[in-house]
Amino acid sequence: MQMPRLQLGWLVGVACALGCSKRSEPMAAFDESADTVLVDASLKSVPVRAVWQLSGSAIGKPFLLALGTAGLAVVDYVGDPELHLVDIARGTIVRSVGRRGQGPGEFQSVLAIASDRTDRTATWIYDPQLSRVTRLFLGEPDPTVHAMTLTLPATPTFMRLTSLSNPARLVGLTDVPTPRYEMVDAQGKVTSEFNGPMLGPIQLDAEQRVKLSADARMCSSPAGDRFAVAYFHAGRIEYFDGTGKLTGIAAVPFASDGSAKLSQQKTLVRSAPRYYYSDCAATDRYVFALFAGRRVTAANASTVNNTNVVHVFDWSGKFLGIIKLEEEAEAVEVDQDAANLYAASSATGTVVRYSLRAALDMLR
């Protein structure tokens, strides 16, 4: 089934709505207007090899991943059903659920998926068209039997979400200037609201800035006590604690405001639109951010978010190095002890498992 994708926005400058926050030491400057992919040969880089690769019509076009005790949940961009559970040991599909519809365990579209940080046997799936999130136990023979559905407020709309714990909550990135984030409890009640930085020059209308800022991915630690936000159109990764406090900004290798400026008509002018972070995944020790670094052109607009470069950080924001995948991907996930990384690409129709331990030992 066809599902909505956020359109590529123009990259804009970054302004902090919360004032100054702790930021790790920035990396060196670079030429953002260059036509090439952003690379720096001086950065430590370690290749990893695939353990298994899953492809074919059964997996469809995978573009979102979430890992729980039952296996790897894969969202299929064109599938009906559109949610596949993959056995992480063998790389085979265990079952497929989530046909098109409005009933329990059915979806009109999927924009985000997250492993439940309180109960890892459960997975949260967000359907923006139905304004609801569904909690499925994918390890059960029929995951819809004990499905729980939470209807979210019609406004604001969540653009991304992830799961937190103690207590069990979902935190969502909204589509309005304020609040930028909302936390929702296990009954669907909004328990807190908070703001965060928005992309764009302060002279720009707030609604335009938040529209640009909504292009991001969110990932939380397995302990569920903190989360990160990695931006598609900015070289920027933000860290928040479990209360929603901005605790730091990662020392990304290519920090950028996109060299944006305002025209006399108060519209954005970009000389070099570029795609930065496609996805992120986290353990209690590391943050893994899938980095594209490509200029956006008419020819590559549909695949510009695919890359084989993973930036690795710790939760202090320190940049540790690069992991190079064998295959390009647009989504990543990791297991709790960072032993394996899983990557998916709708462009190639593949899901791949990589072993991480040796690579991380080399980056430490």
Buried (B, 14 or more C-beta within 10 A) or exposed (E): BEBEEEEBBBBBBBBBBEEEBEBBEEBEEBEBEEEEEBBEEEBEBBEBEBBBBBBEEEBBBBBBBBBBEBBBBBBBBBBBBBBBBBBBEEBEBBBBBBBBEEEBBBBBBBBBBBBBBBBBBBBBBBBBEBBBBBBBBBBBEEBBEEBBBBEBEEEBBBBBBBBBBEEBBBBBBBBBBBBBBBBBBBEBEBEBBBBBBBBBBEEBEBEBBBBBBBBBBBBBBBBBBBBBBBBBBBBBBBBBEBEBEBBBBBBBBBBBBBBBEBEEEEEBEBEBBBBBBBBBBBBBEBBBBBBBBBBBEEEBEEBBBBBBBBBBBBBEBEBBBBBEBBBBBBBBBBBBEBEBBBBBBBBBBBBBBBEBEEBBEEBE
